[in-house]
Amino acid sequence: MRPALLLVLALALAGPALASESHPSLSELEGQVMCPVCGTTLDQSDSPAARQIKRIISARIAAGDTRSEIKAALVEDYGPAILAEPSKRGFDLVAWLLPLAGIAVAAAVLAVAARRWSRRQPAPDGAPVHLEPELERRLDEELARFE
């Protein structure tokens, strides 16, 4: 029963993703394409270059191009920097892996610190505290002043 439920859920989630690939919208692609002038995504830019790229995208959507075809054409015309997310190949892969490695290292450091903190046990109430002889003598002198 569980595998069938997972299959139905996967198909339900795959449908919109596949539809997005074959029938992209301008608003979807605006968040995935950078403005070459101001360095922000098209949905945040109102520069003449951004408006021109939006017109190109709209024309390609009207022509029936897929999301991948539109992005490939933009990369061909403007270079790979036009895409908001780096590729997942070559040196650009570092941009994907470095944050994950940082999170893993931070989690390991926190785990070690939490383990050390949890192992420290406070002295039980009423247990004698042993001080250095000089410190104990000074403490006795100070307490004697208040008697």
Rosetta blueprint (number, residue, H / E / L):
1 M L
2 R H
3 P H
4 A H
5 L H
6 L H
7 L H
8 V H
9 L H
10 A H
11 L H
12 A H
13 L H
14 A H
15 G H
16 P H
17 A H
18 L H
19 A H
20 S H
21 E H
22 S H
23 H L
24 P L
25 S L
26 L H
27 S H
28 E H
29 L H
30 E H
31 G L
32 Q L
33 V E
34 M E
35 C L
36 P L
37 V L
38 C L
39 G L
40 T L
41 T E
42 L H
43 D H
44 Q H
45 S L
46 D L
47 S L
48 P H
49 A H
50 A H
51 R H
52 Q H
53 I H
54 K H
55 R H
56 I H
57 I H
58 S H
59 A H
60 R H
61 I H
62 A H
63 A L
64 G L
65 D L
66 T L
67 R H
68 S H
69 E H
70 I H
71 K H
72 A H
73 A H
74 L H
75 V H
76 E H
77 D H
78 Y H
79 G L
80 P H
81 A H
82 I H
83 L E
84 A L
85 E L
86 P L
87 S L
88 K L
89 R L
90 G H
91 F H
92 D H
93 L H
94 V H
95 A H
96 W H
97 L H
98 L H
99 P H
100 L H
101 A H
102 G H
103 I H
104 A H
105 V H
106 A H
107 A H
108 A H
109 V H
110 L H
111 A H
112 V H
113 A H
114 A H
115 R H
116 R H
117 W H
118 S H
119 R H
120 R L
121 Q L
122 P L
123 A L
124 P L
125 D L
126 G L
127 A L
128 P L
129 V L
130 H L
131 L L
132 E L
133 P H
134 E H
135 L H
136 E H
137 R H
138 R H
139 L H
140 D H
141 E H
142 E H
143 L H
144 A H
145 R H
146 F L
147 E L
